[in-house]
Amino acid sequence: MATVISLREVIEAMEITSEDCISYLDPETGEIITVTEEERHLAEDESLEDVPEWQREMLPKIRAALESDRFLELPAKSWLMLFMEQVLFVHFGVQFYDSAWNKVGISSVKRR
């Protein structure tokens, strides 16, 4: 059975992604792991003496996200915004040109 991945969760993770915070998607489980720069350093550091217990529990998942080829790095919000701008342009641009061409009796876009 295919894994269900929530598009809403992917978009939310992309929105919080920044220079110091990167999100990864596990396509096998649908889980999204967001890793801060601090957590990245903790995962790379072998000494866990000063690390709180709750962060220690997350380190195996963080290491897996950083080291495994299975996890997919989600793009930053800027890519999401660029994509959405392109979608809106294509959608409304086609509607605009369709409307203009239909006034002269020509359809610019073939409908399926």
Secondary structure, DSSP 8 states (H G I E B T S, - for coil): ------HHHHHHHHHH-BTTEEEEE-TTT--EEEEEHHHHHHHH-S--TTS-HHHHHHHHHHHHHHH-SSSEE---HHHHHHHHHHHHHHHHHHHHHHHHHHHTT--SS---
